[in-house]
Amino acid sequence: MLTRLHRFHGHGSLRRSLTHSKTARSPLMSLRFNARPQNKSYRVAVVVSRKVHKSAVVRNRIRRRVYEAVRRSNNVPPCTDLVFIVHNDQLATIESERLETAVNELLKKTNSQHRTNP
């Protein structure tokens, strides 16, 4: 689990992040991201809609797996808000290596877009 420092607190901060962000997409999920002030650490949220799966147990499993993949990743850009939006319920059952690869690919897209668009 991510530490409290790296999580969003309240709906207002998450809503602001979603409205003023850029997007990177993959077949299983998309990533909305935007910059934060330089002295702040990154924050991560995972959004799994009821349309993805009816069961709250499965949605929470997906959320926990994505959080863990982000925690284990070395590609997380500093001073960034990251919101992963899940589109597919396959994330509950795919191998952890494939999930980590998908998360890392999205984070690499984020890093490249941050460098090209200051």
Kinemage of the C-alpha trace (Angstrom):
@kinemage 1
@onewidth
@group {chain A} dominant
@subgroup {mainchain}
@vectorlist {calphas} color= white
{ca met a 1} P 0.000 0.000 0.000
{ca leu a 2} L 1.153 3.499 -0.734
{ca thr a 3} L 2.004 5.738 2.175
{ca arg a 4} L -0.403 8.481 3.191
{ca leu a 5} L 1.930 11.062 1.664
{ca his a 6} L 1.344 9.613 -1.827
{ca arg a 7} L -2.465 9.420 -1.722
{ca phe a 8} L -5.159 11.965 -2.579
{ca his a 9} L -7.226 13.418 0.242
{ca gly a 10} L -10.741 14.609 -0.513
{ca his a 11} L -12.757 14.747 -3.721
{ca gly a 12} L -11.787 18.341 -4.499
{ca ser a 13} L -8.124 17.579 -5.079
{ca leu a 14} L -8.966 14.579 -7.257
{ca arg a 15} L -11.539 16.558 -9.257
{ca arg a 16} L -9.028 19.356 -9.883
{ca ser a 17} L -6.494 16.772 -11.044
{ca leu a 18} L -8.945 15.217 -13.484
{ca thr a 19} L -10.022 18.515 -15.051
{ca his a 20} L -6.538 19.983 -15.579
{ca ser a 21} L -4.605 16.974 -16.807
{ca lys a 22} L -3.075 15.249 -19.809
{ca thr a 23} L -3.840 11.645 -20.746
{ca ala a 24} L -1.804 8.565 -21.612
{ca arg a 25} L -3.736 5.463 -22.693
{ca ser a 26} L -3.238 1.719 -22.893
{ca pro a 27} L -5.764 -1.013 -23.751
{ca leu a 28} L -6.455 -1.876 -20.099
{ca met a 29} L -6.366 1.550 -18.432
{ca ser a 30} L -5.584 5.199 -18.939
{ca leu a 31} L -3.508 7.595 -16.892
{ca arg a 32} L -4.426 11.238 -16.261
{ca phe a 33} L -1.505 13.296 -14.968
{ca asn a 34} L -0.535 16.870 -14.204
{ca ala a 35} L 2.332 18.668 -12.500
{ca arg a 36} L 2.403 19.754 -8.865
{ca pro a 37} L 4.572 22.375 -7.140
{ca gln a 38} L 8.260 21.432 -6.981
{ca asn a 39} L 8.395 20.859 -3.220
{ca lys a 40} L 5.501 18.343 -3.247
{ca ser a 41} L 5.718 14.576 -3.742
{ca tyr a 42} L 3.684 12.596 -6.253
{ca arg a 43} L 0.112 11.481 -5.497
{ca val a 44} L -1.701 8.479 -6.952
{ca ala a 45} L -5.381 7.537 -7.241
{ca val a 46} L -6.963 4.526 -8.940
{ca val a 47} L -10.529 4.844 -10.255
{ca val a 48} L -12.436 1.635 -10.977
{ca ser a 49} L -16.009 2.191 -12.093
{ca arg a 50} L -18.896 -0.120 -11.364
{ca lys a 51} L -19.144 -0.553 -15.138
{ca val a 52} L -15.809 -2.404 -15.030
{ca his a 53} L -17.143 -5.049 -12.634
{ca lys a 54} L -20.245 -5.269 -10.473
{ca ser a 55} L -18.491 -6.810 -7.478
{ca ala a 56} L -16.849 -4.418 -5.036
{ca val a 57} L -14.462 -7.198 -4.057
{ca val a 58} L -13.095 -7.406 -7.613
{ca arg a 59} L -12.937 -3.621 -7.995
{ca asn a 60} L -10.963 -3.333 -4.755
{ca arg a 61} L -8.620 -6.152 -5.842
{ca ile a 62} L -7.903 -4.264 -9.069
{ca arg a 63} L -7.311 -1.053 -7.122
{ca arg a 64} L -4.890 -2.742 -4.698
{ca arg a 65} L -2.968 -4.428 -7.520
{ca val a 66} L -2.497 -1.158 -9.423
{ca tyr a 67} L -1.383 0.653 -6.250
{ca glu a 68} L 1.169 -2.085 -5.603
{ca ala a 69} L 2.470 -1.912 -9.187
{ca val a 70} L 2.951 1.852 -8.823
{ca arg a 71} L 4.661 1.427 -5.459
{ca arg a 72} L 7.131 -1.082 -6.929
{ca ser a 73} L 7.825 1.035 -10.018
{ca asn a 74} L 10.984 3.096 -10.431
{ca asn a 75} L 9.464 5.292 -13.157
{ca val a 76} L 7.152 7.437 -11.020
{ca pro a 77} L 7.783 11.091 -11.891
{ca pro a 78} L 8.247 13.376 -8.870
{ca cys a 79} L 5.908 16.317 -8.265
{ca thr a 80} L 3.047 14.790 -10.266
{ca asp a 81} L -0.585 13.863 -9.681
{ca leu a 82} L -1.381 10.472 -11.248
{ca val a 83} L -4.917 9.138 -11.692
{ca phe a 84} L -5.220 5.643 -13.162
{ca ile a 85} L -8.640 4.976 -14.707
{ca val a 86} L -9.297 1.268 -15.238
{ca his a 87} L -11.263 0.192 -18.333
{ca asn a 88} L -11.047 -3.594 -18.178
{ca asp a 89} L -11.690 -6.188 -15.464
{ca gln a 90} L -8.802 -8.341 -16.755
{ca leu a 91} L -6.543 -6.445 -14.358
{ca ala a 92} L -7.971 -8.542 -11.515
{ca thr a 93} L -6.586 -11.772 -12.981
{ca ile a 94} L -3.594 -11.006 -15.231
{ca glu a 95} L -0.083 -11.878 -14.071
{ca ser a 96} L 1.573 -9.272 -11.881
{ca glu a 97} L 4.470 -8.937 -14.352
{ca arg a 98} L 2.068 -7.915 -17.143
{ca leu a 99} L 0.324 -5.464 -14.839
{ca glu a 100} L 3.625 -3.903 -13.774
{ca thr a 101} L 4.673 -3.666 -17.420
{ca ala a 102} L 1.431 -1.882 -18.328
{ca val a 103} L 1.835 0.568 -15.429
{ca asn a 104} L 5.493 1.219 -16.296
{ca glu a 105} L 4.632 1.887 -19.948
{ca leu a 106} L 2.060 4.487 -18.913
{ca leu a 107} L 4.525 6.089 -16.504
{ca lys a 108} L 7.168 6.253 -19.257
{ca lys a 109} L 4.650 8.023 -21.505
{ca thr a 110} L 4.070 10.459 -18.653
{ca asn a 111} L 7.795 11.142 -18.285
{ca ser a 112} L 8.244 11.727 -22.007
{ca gln a 113} L 5.257 14.099 -22.212
{ca his a 114} L 6.473 16.049 -19.176
{ca arg a 115} L 9.835 16.624 -20.869
{ca thr a 116} L 8.349 17.705 -24.196
{ca asn a 117} L 5.575 19.891 -22.712
{ca pro a 118} L 6.885 21.908 -19.728
